[in-house]
Amino acid sequence: MDEKEAARAAVREFLTTRRARVTPADAGLPPQGTRRRVKGLRREEVALLAGVSPEYYVRLERGQATGPSAGVVDAVAEVLRLDDDERAHLGRLLAALTPAARKRRHRTAKDLVTPGIRVLLDSMDHLPAVVFNARFDILAANTLGRALLAPVFDLPGRTNSARFLFLDEPGARDLFPEWDRITADTVAMLRIEAGRHPDDPDLTELIGELATRSTEFRTRWATNDVRTARAGAKTFRHPLIGEITLPYETLRIDAVSSQILSVYTPQRGTPEADAIRLLASWNGLTRASPQGVLQ
């Protein structure tokens, strides 16, 4: 499949899966009997609700309608109930259909962590911190980050949290009790990256490996869900400190926009902060205050 056909296929698969989520009742259409051959809305129903001709919507869904107006895209997005992440993803997929956009593509940034970011990581000796790229390769981590995510670093091959989640599923389910949610989020973020950089060879290799070796990955990839990285909370079942739910912040590194600094941020005085202090002590990071109290 050449680049143009791949771009068309990406549009078709995304719009088809979004259309399948919306029932006629969701869209406010009257009942039309029970004999429907498609799951969700028909193409002509989307066209009717979006105010475009059925022929035009068919071309749009097939990736053959280049340069649709913002008004048309917004109307289709509203009918399909796209959220902000999905709307932005659709815009990128449609833009990729034009030859000019494909020529303007930038090569993906080198996975080099700057000396300043490494100094920042090392200075956070009381908070686990990790630097990822958009493919979920772990590019750098402070000592607490490595300790918290130790099983991820033990998987042979490149250190990549998506590979750990799907290729060491028993170990990943042990470490992450909310494995189903985390894997769904991970695949949805990889989908966003595939829309941004469809010609990234490392990303293509990763997706190919996961799709070949993991049925769970293939099932989630087929949903075409998209989601951006955000702050939240993640539950761990750690061999040293037990089950713990840690809030985290995700900070995009401005100098290299594809890199994200993820920092786990338990509040002082909480059991979660005490557990991280225990993990620090196991790794020789616990410091004493002038009064001799452990920090």
Beta strands, then each sheet from edge to edge (+ up, - down):
strand 1: 129-133
strand 2: 138-141
strand 3: 232-238
strand 4: 242-252
strand 5: 259-264
sheet 1: 2+ 1- 5+ 4- 3+
end
